[in-house]
Amino acid sequence: MSFLALKTEDGRSKGKIAFYCRMLGVSRQGFYKYLANKDRPWKYQALADAMKEIVREDECNDTYGRIRMYQALLLKQPEGVPIPSERTVYRVMDQIGLSHRPKRKPNGITKADREAMRSDDLLKREFHSDAPLEKCVTDITEIKASDGKLYVSAIFDCFDLGVLGLAMETNMKADLCVHTLENALTAYPSLEGAIIHSDRGTQYTSEVYRKAIRDYHIRQSMNSAGGRCHDNARCESMWARMKTELLYDRYDTEPMTVEELKELIWRYFLSYWNNRRICSANGGLPPMIKRRQYYEALELAT
């Protein structure tokens, strides 16, 4: 239609309209309707501007798909912007170029110690928790840097997927997992007595880690016999999301130093992930907002 409008000078060259309509296979009625509406403001312009503002708020918000964008709009409630259905949000995102198609690069680094004593699988793939600091998952992932590899260890709470403890080293020895546990207990002393589930890697079956578990009265849980990745799927999913949102197609980590990567990941998890990132599993709430609402509801109930 825009080509037809250009050739007929927005319908002012009357003698050309019938010819071009016939050649392009459009009706004159449809062309005149297009002329009547083409200068009207787009009815979803305010919504599109609100979504662009959400994307600008944080570096990783450009990875929001339609579900998280819809939840972000519901949480933010931009003034004067009626929020349509999730399907309409998707269509507007696609029209303004905000659609995100994730790119995954799985890379497993677990080395199981088949001779070590194993703990029972206490979660049995049930990663839901009704209260904070009761059930957690932990794991290690690696990221290449210019001066070596960075190994990242984290403990996630199954209640709200918040990061309770985080540690990073240039090796993946058991001390890395112990430091993660210590950092979590420093921030959340009530974590004592909780279940912490891991895979059957040598770090988690080591005596160093088991002693720390005993000292802090943590209930250790491990993948079932056979070591299927689905037994710790929640943690694997968290690593995949972090790498998709923070690293893939955004940063080339190999020219970066380990210290630069550490700063990037600390900021992502403890600032963005915990406090601002929309989490669909939390009904569209960032982990710490869901946690705060839980404790506020407990206070009202007492």
N, C-alpha and C positions, 0 to 999 in steps of 0.2 A: 504493500500500500504506500509506503514512503517513496518508493521509486515512481509510482503513478502520480503521487502528489507533486514530486519534483518535476516530472515531465509536463504536467498540466498547470504548473504554477499555482498549486493548491486549488485547482478546479476553475481557475480564471480563464484558461484557454478551453472554452466549451467545445470547440470543434475537435479537439484531440481526445476527449474523455471516452467517447464511444469506441474509438479505434483501440486505445490502450486497454480498456476494460475487456474488449473482445480478445485481444492478443494475450493478455495475462490471465484470462479465464476468471475474472471477478465481476460481480454485479455492480451496476452504477449505484444502486441503493446502498450496497455495502461500502462503496467508496465514499459516498456522501456522509454516511454514518462515521466513517473513520475521520473525515475532515472535521466533523462536528465535535469529536472527542479528543483529537490528537493534542490539543493545547491545554486540556484539562489537567490539573495536578493528579498525580498517581495516588490513589486512595490508600496505598500502603506505604507512602513515603515516610510518615512519622514512625511506623513500625520498623522500616528498613534503617532509619537513622538510629533508632534505639538499639537495634541489633549490632550495628557498626560500632556504637559507643561501648557496648559490652565487650566486643572483640578488642577494642583499643585499651580497655582497662588493664588487661594482663597479657603478657607476651604469649602465653599458652592458650588463651581463650579462642584463638583461631582454629583450634581443633574441635570446638563444640559442634556436634551434630544436631539434628533437629530436636531430639529429646532434651538434651542439656540446654540448648538455646531456649526452648520453650520453658523449661524449669527456671532458667536464669531470668527470663522476663517476668514470670510469676513471682519470683523472689524480690526482684528489683521494683516491680510495679511502676514503670516510667510514667510520669505525670502526663495526662492527656492522651495516652496511647492505649486504645482498647486492644486487649490481647486476644487474638483469634484462636482457632483450633491449631493443634500441632501440625496437621497436614498443611494448613495455610502458611504457617511459619516455615515449613520445609520449602514450599513453592517460592516464597519471597526470598529465602536464603539462596536458593538455586538461581533465581533471577538476578540477584545482586552479586553473585560469585562468592558466597560464603560456604558453599557445600564442602565438607571435608571427607576425604577418602583415605583412611589410615593405611600406613605402610608398615608391615611387621617384619622383623628380622629375629626370629627366635634363636637363642644360643644357650644351650644347657651346659652348666659347668659342674654339676654335682658328681662327686666321686664317692660312691658308697663303700663303706668298710664292711665287707660281708662277714668278717670274723667278730666284729664288735657286738656287744649286747645291745639289743634294740628295745625301745619303749613301745608300749601299746599305742594304737591309733585311737585316741579318745574322741576325736571329732567325727571320724567316719564321713568326711565330706559335708558335714553340717556346719557351714561357716556363718550361720546366723546366731546372733546373741541378743538377748533382750535387755541387757544392762552392760555398761562399760566395765572394762578391766576384769572380765571373766574368761573370755576366750580370745586368744591372739594367734597370729601366724607370723612366721619369720622365715627369711631366706637370704641368699646372697646372689648378687649379679655382678658382672664385670663390664667395664667400659675401657676401650683402648685410648691411651693418651700418647703424647709425643715422647715422654720420658718413662714409659712403662704402662702397666695396667692398673686401673683403680677398681678395687672391689668394694661394693656398697652392700651393707647389711642393714636391714630394717625390721622392726616389729610393728605390725599393723593390728589394730583392735578390730575384732569381728563385729563389734557393735556399730561403729560409724566409719570404719576404714581409716581412722586417724593414725598418723605415724606417732607411736609412743617413744620409740628409741631409734637412733640412727648412728651408725659408725662407718668410717671409711678408712681403708688402709691400702697399701700397695701389695699386700699378700692376703691370702684367704685362710690364714691359720685360725685355730680355735679362739685365740685371744680377740680376734675381730668380733666374734659372736658374743664373747663375754663382755666386751666393751659396750656392745649394743644393748645387752641386758642391763648393765649397770646404768647406762644413760637413761633407759626407760624407767628404772626404779628410782632414779634421782628425781625425775620429773613427775612420776606417778608412784609414790610409795605404796599406795593401795593395790598395786599390781601383785604384791606378794599373795601367793595362794592361787593365782590364775593358771589356766592351761595355756601353754605356749607350744604350738604345733610347728614342726619343721619336716624337711625331708630327712633321708637317712645318710646324709653326707658325713664325712669323717669328722668335720668340725663339731657336729652335734652329738656324735657318739664318743667323742674324746673325754677323757677323765677330767681335763681342765674345765670343759663346759659343764659336765655333769656335776662337778663339785659346786660350781656357781649356782646351778639349778637347785641343788640341795640346800645351799646356804641361804638362798632367798625363798625357800619353800615353794618353788614353782613346780607345777605338775607338768612333766614333760610328755609330749605326744609326738608320734612320728608316723610317716607314711606306712601303710600296710605292707605286708610281704609282697614282693614284686616291685615295689617302689614306683608305682604309676604316678605320672605328673599330676593327674586329676586329684590325687589325694591332698595336694597342696595347691589346688587350682587358684584359690583366692590370691595367694601371694604371687604366683606366676602372672596372674592378670594385672596386678599392681605394677610389676616391673614392665610389662608390655605397654601399659598406659603411659608410664613415665617416659619410656624411650620414644614412644610414638609422639607424645605431646611436646617433650622437651628437646629431643635429640634429632630424630629422623627428619631430614629435609630442612633442618633449622640450623644446627651446629655441626660442623665437621670436627669431631672430637680428637682425631688423630694429631692435628697440629697443636692442640691445646695441651697445657701442662696438667699434671695431676692436681696441683693446687688450684688452678683455674676451674677444673671440673668439680672439685670439692665445693668451692664457693657456689657454683651454679646449682648443684644438687641440694646443698643445704637450703638455699633460698627457695628452690622449687618445693621441697617437701614440707619444711617447717613454716614457711610463710604462705606460699600459694596453696599447696595441697591441703593443708590443715585448716586454713582460714578463709580462703576465697574460692577455691575450685568447686564448681557445681558437681555434685555426686548424685547420679540417678538412683543408686542403691539406697540413698538416704532421702528419697523423695524430693530431690532437687536441692538439698541443703549441704553446705560444706561440713566436714566432720565436726569441727569445734562448735558450730552453731547447733547441730543436732545434739551434741553432748550438753551444751548449756541449757537447751530446752528441756532435756531429760532431768537435769538437776533442779531446774526451776519448777518443773511439774512435781517432783518429789517434795519440795518445800511447801508447795501449795496443798499437797495431800496430807501433810503432817500438822 
